[in-house]
Amino acid sequence: MTDPRPADSRPVVPRIAAERLPELLRSMPKAELHIHIEGSLEPELIFALAARNGVALPYPDVDSLRRAYAFTNLQSFLDIYYAGASVLLREQDFYDMAQAYFRRAAADKVVCAEIFFDPQTHTARGVAMQVVIDGLHRACVDAKKDFGIDASLILCFLRHLSEEDAFATLEAAKPYLDRIIGVGLDSSELGHPPEKFARVFAQCRELGLHVVAHAGEEGPPAYIHAALDVLHAERIDHGVQAIHDPALMDRLARERIPLTVCPLSNQKLCVFPNLADHNIGALLAAGLAVTINSDDPAYFGGYMNDNFLQTFAATGLDSDAAYQLSRNAFEGSFADAATKQRYIDLLDETFLAFAH
């Protein structure tokens, strides 16, 4: 694998034997930068919350709901995703959902999680913004105490809804901005280019919030350009379609714009028909700041370790790629410089331990 960065800026890490690679992938510390917390809602918890809140579901049992997870594209997934979220009504529901994710993340050696949440999915059902944020924030605080995870929240606007709705959502969130580190843009990509939300994101930047955006999952490279140039996104969520635009690839590599790639999600939503066809290796080889993430793990069949293990098995990526993917995520996080260095030191220690 080639890396266009200057030799003196690239870390020297020990190469780990191939037979130890699965163990290394399970053990190395990770940052997750692309996780929709509503997408971590497992069927068992959906049914438990439905019973607690008296919500009727259109599926008779857990197994029938799982069988419905046969998606053909992003929209077919979103239809079930929003149905599942209907059981979230009270602060404790949001707390329980996030705690369940943190428990799984800790088992996968996630030490930093920057979590997306979709308030419009809930406020449209009459759930107050405060209820959503109070539950999620309390879980983030407890994640540090209970699991040693540094957790923070990123509010995402649903791009299939209007600019007016996004502005109203931002207004409702303003009393709680001390609990939010940034904003993002998600939901149905095609037909909803980033430019639609230019004014909303300008106001978010004025408020001092970090900016990320989904672009180039199903949408064209032009959406990635717009996310960077119009929204001024600091990270691109997904971004795999950049491969079709050489100038964009050069820019992403040169500016070290993190791409929060989600391999199992891409396979499940038919972005790539087979995991072996995924372009993550090509993106890494071109010097892009690629990371691995789980996206909506309850629906796509895998949390962080599942994504690493299955992707590496399918594509033949090696321990150098494992180090670079994890380091990219730490460097691409919104943690302060000292915290990032602490994460990287932990990563280095893990690789040295495996080398010996």
C-alpha positions as CSV (number, residue, x, y, z in Angstrom):
1,M,0.0,0.0,0.0
2,T,1.4,3.4,-0.9
3,D,0.9,6.5,1.1
4,P,1.5,9.9,-0.5
5,R,2.3,11.7,2.7
6,P,5.9,12.6,3.3
7,A,7.9,9.8,4.8
8,D,8.8,11.8,8.0
9,S,5.1,12.3,8.8
10,R,4.2,8.6,8.6
11,P,4.4,6.5,11.8
12,V,6.7,3.5,11.8
13,V,4.7,0.6,13.3
14,P,5.6,-3.1,13.6
15,R,4.1,-5.5,11.1
16,I,1.9,-8.1,12.8
17,A,1.8,-11.7,11.5
18,A,-1.3,-12.5,9.5
19,E,-2.4,-15.2,11.9
20,R,-2.5,-12.7,14.7
21,L,-4.5,-10.2,12.8
22,P,-8.0,-11.1,14.0
23,E,-6.8,-10.9,17.6
24,L,-5.2,-7.6,16.9
25,L,-8.3,-6.2,15.3
26,R,-10.4,-7.2,18.3
27,S,-7.9,-5.8,20.8
28,M,-6.8,-2.5,19.3
29,P,-8.4,0.7,20.7
30,K,-10.9,2.4,18.3
31,A,-12.8,5.6,17.8
32,E,-16.3,5.4,16.3
33,L,-17.2,8.5,14.3
34,H,-20.2,7.3,12.4
35,I,-22.8,5.6,14.6
36,H,-26.5,6.5,14.5
37,I,-27.7,5.8,18.0
38,E,-31.2,5.0,16.8
39,G,-29.6,2.5,14.5
40,S,-28.1,0.6,17.4
41,L,-31.7,-0.3,18.6
42,E,-31.7,-4.1,18.6
43,P,-35.0,-5.9,18.0
44,E,-35.1,-7.3,21.5
45,L,-34.9,-3.8,23.0
46,I,-37.4,-2.5,20.5
47,F,-39.9,-5.1,21.8
48,A,-39.0,-4.4,25.4
49,L,-39.5,-0.7,25.0
50,A,-42.7,-1.3,23.0
51,A,-44.1,-3.3,25.9
52,R,-43.0,-0.7,28.5
53,N,-44.6,2.1,26.6
54,G,-47.7,0.4,25.2
55,V,-46.6,0.8,21.6
56,A,-48.1,-1.6,19.0
57,L,-45.5,-2.9,16.5
58,P,-46.4,-4.1,12.9
59,Y,-44.4,-7.3,13.6
60,P,-45.5,-10.2,15.9
61,D,-42.1,-11.0,17.4
62,V,-38.4,-10.4,17.3
63,D,-37.6,-13.0,14.6
64,S,-40.2,-11.6,12.2
65,L,-38.7,-8.1,12.7
66,R,-35.2,-9.4,12.0
67,R,-36.4,-11.1,8.8
68,A,-37.6,-7.7,7.6
69,Y,-34.0,-6.5,7.6
70,A,-33.5,-7.4,3.9
71,F,-32.8,-4.0,2.3
72,T,-32.3,-3.2,-1.3
73,N,-31.2,0.4,-0.9
74,L,-31.0,3.3,1.6
75,Q,-34.7,4.1,1.5
76,S,-35.9,0.5,2.2
77,F,-33.8,0.6,5.3
78,L,-35.0,4.0,6.4
79,D,-38.6,2.8,6.3
80,I,-37.9,0.2,9.0
81,Y,-35.5,2.4,10.9
82,Y,-38.2,5.0,11.5
83,A,-40.7,2.3,12.5
84,G,-38.3,1.0,15.1
85,A,-37.7,4.5,16.6
86,S,-41.4,4.8,17.3
87,V,-40.9,3.0,20.7
88,L,-38.6,5.8,22.0
89,L,-40.9,8.0,24.0
90,R,-39.3,8.8,27.4
91,E,-35.9,10.0,28.6
92,Q,-35.2,6.5,30.1
93,D,-35.8,4.9,26.6
94,F,-33.0,7.1,25.1
95,Y,-30.7,6.3,28.0
96,D,-31.3,2.6,27.8
97,M,-30.7,2.6,24.0
98,A,-27.4,4.4,24.3
99,Q,-26.2,2.4,27.3
100,A,-26.8,-0.8,25.3
101,Y,-24.7,0.6,22.5
102,F,-21.9,1.7,24.9
103,R,-21.8,-1.8,26.5
104,R,-21.2,-3.3,23.0
105,A,-18.8,-0.6,22.0
106,A,-16.7,-1.2,25.2
107,A,-16.5,-4.9,24.4
108,D,-15.1,-3.9,21.0
109,K,-12.4,-1.6,22.5
110,V,-14.1,1.6,21.5
111,V,-12.6,4.4,23.6
112,C,-14.1,7.4,21.8
113,A,-17.6,7.6,20.3
114,E,-19.1,10.6,18.5
115,I,-22.7,9.7,18.3
116,F,-25.3,10.9,15.7
117,F,-28.9,11.3,16.8
118,D,-31.9,12.4,14.8
119,P,-34.2,14.6,16.9
120,Q,-36.7,15.2,14.1
121,T,-37.5,11.5,14.1
122,H,-38.8,12.0,17.7
123,T,-40.1,15.6,17.8
124,A,-42.4,14.8,14.9
125,R,-44.0,12.2,17.2
126,G,-44.4,14.7,20.0
127,V,-41.3,13.8,22.0
128,A,-39.6,16.9,23.3
129,M,-36.1,17.8,22.3
130,Q,-35.2,17.9,26.0
131,V,-36.3,14.4,26.6
132,V,-34.1,13.1,23.7
133,I,-31.0,15.1,24.7
134,D,-31.4,14.5,28.5
135,G,-31.5,10.7,28.0
136,L,-28.6,10.6,25.5
137,H,-26.4,13.0,27.4
138,R,-26.9,11.1,30.7
139,A,-25.8,8.0,29.0
140,C,-22.7,9.7,27.6
141,V,-21.7,10.9,31.1
142,D,-22.2,7.3,32.4
143,A,-20.3,5.8,29.5
144,K,-17.1,7.4,30.8
145,K,-17.8,6.2,34.4
146,D,-19.0,2.7,33.5
147,F,-17.0,1.8,30.4
148,G,-14.2,4.3,30.0
149,I,-15.6,5.7,26.8
150,D,-15.3,9.4,25.9
151,A,-18.7,10.0,24.3
152,S,-20.3,13.0,22.7
153,L,-23.3,13.9,20.6
154,I,-23.8,15.2,17.1
155,L,-27.2,16.4,16.1
156,C,-28.2,15.4,12.6
157,F,-30.7,17.1,10.4
158,L,-32.9,14.8,8.2
159,R,-32.2,15.9,4.6
160,H,-35.5,14.7,3.2
161,L,-37.3,17.3,5.4
162,S,-37.3,21.0,4.7
163,E,-34.8,23.7,5.5
164,E,-37.5,25.3,7.6
165,D,-37.8,22.2,9.6
166,A,-34.1,22.1,10.1
167,F,-34.0,25.7,11.3
168,A,-36.9,24.9,13.8
169,T,-34.9,21.9,15.1
170,L,-31.8,24.0,15.6
171,E,-33.8,26.6,17.5
172,A,-35.3,23.9,19.7
173,A,-31.7,22.5,20.4
174,K,-30.2,25.9,21.3
175,P,-30.8,25.6,25.1
176,Y,-28.8,22.3,25.0
177,L,-25.8,23.2,22.8
178,D,-23.4,22.7,25.7
179,R,-24.2,19.0,25.4
180,I,-23.7,18.8,21.6
181,I,-20.3,19.0,19.8
182,G,-21.5,19.3,16.2
183,V,-24.2,18.9,13.6
184,G,-24.5,16.5,10.7
185,L,-26.8,15.7,7.7
186,D,-28.3,12.3,7.1
187,S,-31.3,10.3,5.8
188,S,-32.3,9.9,2.1
189,E,-29.3,11.3,0.1
190,L,-30.4,11.2,-3.5
191,G,-32.4,14.3,-4.5
192,H,-31.4,16.2,-1.4
193,P,-28.0,17.8,-2.1
194,P,-26.1,19.5,0.7
195,E,-26.8,23.0,-0.8
196,K,-30.4,22.6,0.5
197,F,-29.1,23.3,4.0
198,A,-26.4,25.9,3.3
199,R,-28.0,28.6,5.5
200,V,-28.7,26.2,8.4
201,F,-25.1,25.0,8.5
202,A,-23.8,28.6,8.3
203,Q,-25.8,29.4,11.4
204,C,-24.4,26.2,13.1
205,R,-20.9,27.3,12.3
206,E,-21.6,30.7,13.8
207,L,-22.7,28.9,17.0
208,G,-19.3,27.2,17.1
209,L,-20.5,23.7,16.3
210,H,-18.4,21.2,14.3
211,V,-19.9,20.2,11.0
212,V,-20.0,16.8,9.3
213,A,-22.2,15.6,6.5
214,H,-23.3,12.3,4.8
215,A,-22.2,12.6,1.1
216,G,-21.2,10.1,-1.6
217,E,-22.8,7.0,-0.2
218,E,-25.4,6.7,-2.9
219,G,-25.1,10.3,-4.1
220,P,-22.5,11.4,-6.7
221,P,-19.0,13.0,-6.0
222,A,-20.7,16.4,-6.6
223,Y,-22.4,16.0,-3.2
224,I,-19.0,15.6,-1.5
225,H,-17.7,18.7,-3.2
226,A,-20.8,20.6,-2.0
227,A,-20.5,19.2,1.6
228,L,-17.0,20.6,1.7
229,D,-17.4,23.9,-0.2
230,V,-21.0,24.9,0.8
231,L,-21.5,23.3,4.2
232,H,-17.7,23.4,5.1
233,A,-17.9,19.9,6.5
234,E,-14.9,18.9,8.5
235,R,-15.6,15.2,7.9
236,I,-17.4,13.3,5.1
237,D,-19.6,10.5,6.3
238,H,-19.3,7.6,3.8
239,G,-17.7,9.3,0.8
240,V,-17.0,6.1,-1.1
241,Q,-18.2,7.6,-4.4
242,A,-15.2,9.9,-4.3
243,I,-13.3,7.1,-6.2
244,H,-15.0,8.3,-9.4
245,D,-13.5,11.8,-9.2
246,P,-9.7,11.9,-9.4
247,A,-9.5,15.6,-8.5
248,L,-11.7,15.0,-5.5
249,M,-9.5,12.1,-4.5
250,D,-6.4,14.3,-4.7
251,R,-8.1,17.0,-2.6
252,L,-9.3,14.6,0.1
253,A,-5.8,13.1,0.4
254,R,-4.1,16.4,0.4
255,E,-6.4,18.0,3.0
256,R,-6.6,14.8,5.1
257,I,-10.4,15.1,5.2
258,P,-11.6,12.1,7.2
259,L,-14.0,9.7,5.5
260,T,-16.2,7.7,8.0
261,V,-16.7,4.6,5.9
262,C,-19.1,1.9,7.0
263,P,-18.3,-1.4,5.1
264,L,-21.1,-3.7,6.4
265,S,-23.6,-0.9,5.9
266,N,-22.4,-0.4,2.3
267,Q,-22.8,-4.1,1.6
268,K,-26.2,-4.4,3.3
269,L,-27.6,-1.4,1.3
270,C,-26.1,-2.8,-2.0
271,V,-23.6,0.1,-2.5
272,F,-21.1,-2.8,-3.0
273,P,-22.7,-6.2,-3.9
274,N,-20.0,-8.0,-2.0
275,L,-17.7,-6.9,0.8
276,A,-14.7,-8.2,-1.3
277,D,-15.6,-5.5,-3.9
278,H,-15.4,-2.6,-1.3
279,N,-13.1,0.2,-2.3
280,I,-11.7,0.9,1.2
281,G,-8.3,-0.5,0.2
282,A,-8.1,1.7,-2.9
283,L,-9.1,4.8,-0.8
284,L,-6.4,3.9,1.8
285,A,-3.8,3.3,-0.9
286,A,-4.6,6.8,-2.3
287,G,-3.7,8.3,1.0
288,L,-7.2,9.2,2.1
289,A,-7.9,9.5,5.9
290,V,-10.3,6.6,5.8
291,T,-11.9,5.2,9.0
292,I,-14.1,2.2,9.7
293,N,-17.4,2.6,11.5
294,S,-20.7,0.6,12.1
295,D,-23.3,3.2,11.0
296,D,-26.6,1.4,12.1
297,P,-25.2,-1.8,13.6
298,A,-28.5,-3.4,14.8
299,Y,-29.8,-3.3,11.2
300,F,-26.6,-4.0,9.2
301,G,-25.3,-7.0,11.1
302,G,-22.3,-5.7,12.9
303,Y,-20.7,-3.4,15.4
304,M,-17.1,-2.2,15.2
305,N,-15.2,-5.4,15.6
306,D,-17.6,-7.1,13.1
307,N,-16.9,-4.4,10.6
308,F,-13.1,-4.7,11.0
309,L,-13.0,-8.5,11.1
310,Q,-15.3,-9.1,8.1
311,T,-13.8,-6.3,6.0
312,F,-10.2,-7.5,6.5
313,A,-11.2,-11.1,5.8
314,A,-12.9,-10.1,2.6
315,T,-10.4,-7.6,1.3
316,G,-7.0,-8.9,2.5
317,L,-6.1,-5.7,4.3
318,D,-3.1,-6.1,6.6
319,S,-1.9,-4.9,10.0
320,D,-0.5,-1.7,8.5
321,A,-4.0,-0.9,7.3
322,A,-5.4,-1.7,10.7
323,Y,-3.1,0.8,12.3
324,Q,-3.8,3.5,9.8
325,L,-7.5,3.1,10.0
326,S,-7.5,3.4,13.8
327,R,-5.1,6.2,13.8
328,N,-7.1,8.1,11.2
329,A,-10.2,7.8,13.4
330,F,-8.4,9.2,16.4
331,E,-6.9,12.1,14.4
332,G,-10.2,12.7,12.8
333,S,-12.1,12.9,16.0
334,F,-13.1,16.2,17.6
335,A,-11.1,15.5,20.8
336,D,-8.5,18.0,21.9
337,A,-4.8,17.4,20.9
338,A,-3.8,15.9,24.2
339,T,-6.6,13.4,24.2
340,K,-5.9,12.4,20.6
341,Q,-2.3,11.8,21.6
342,R,-3.4,9.7,24.5
343,Y,-5.5,7.5,22.2
344,I,-2.6,7.2,19.7
345,D,-0.2,6.2,22.5
346,L,-2.6,3.5,23.5
347,L,-2.8,2.3,19.9
348,D,1.0,2.3,19.6
349,E,1.3,0.3,22.9
350,T,-1.1,-2.3,21.5
351,F,0.9,-2.8,18.3
352,L,4.2,-3.0,20.2
353,A,2.7,-5.6,22.5
354,F,1.5,-7.7,19.6
355,A,4.9,-7.4,17.9
356,H,6.6,-9.0,20.9
